[in-house]
Amino acid sequence: MNQQQINLFFDDLKLSWNKQNEETIKAGKHVMEKMLKREDLKKYLTNQSDNLAKGIELYRDSEFGFILLAYSETKGLYRMPHNHGNGWVIYSVVDGIIEMGTYALIGDMNLIKKEKHQVQIGSSEVYFPGDIHDTQCVSDSVIILRLTSCDLKEEEKQGRIKKFQKPCSLKT
Ligand SMILES: [Fe+2]
């Protein structure tokens, strides 16, 4: 796998791009599923393992602004509940297992955990703009591809990202 091949994956997505359109998100998920089927993807990423821990930007679309990032995590790493502002996100598992939970927001800051489940190798999870979720690496390590519809640093700068300081137990 090389950069040119990665770029090619996004040609179809660019043709049908409409950031907030559910069809575009479906097309994005399809791109991720096709990438996950590449047997050389894991090797391509683990060959850059030092950078993978920090996160590698594999693709940034200069016209539409969507970004593909690859990163690794180690067992136990927990990311508190958050959303991605106006951006949508697709998480895809290249290696390992990650547990993801979703939340309902009651009022300004009260969270109720709706569900949690484990996402295995070859699977993807989609979160729409505003969807609150948390993640925890439950295998020794995990390698994730994350496609976001926009630059999350900009969402952060504009104050659109909500982050919560406490995890919350699952209420059924
Ligand atoms: Fe997230």
Residues whose N, C-alpha, C, O or C-beta is under 5 A from the ligand:
A	BS01	LIG	none
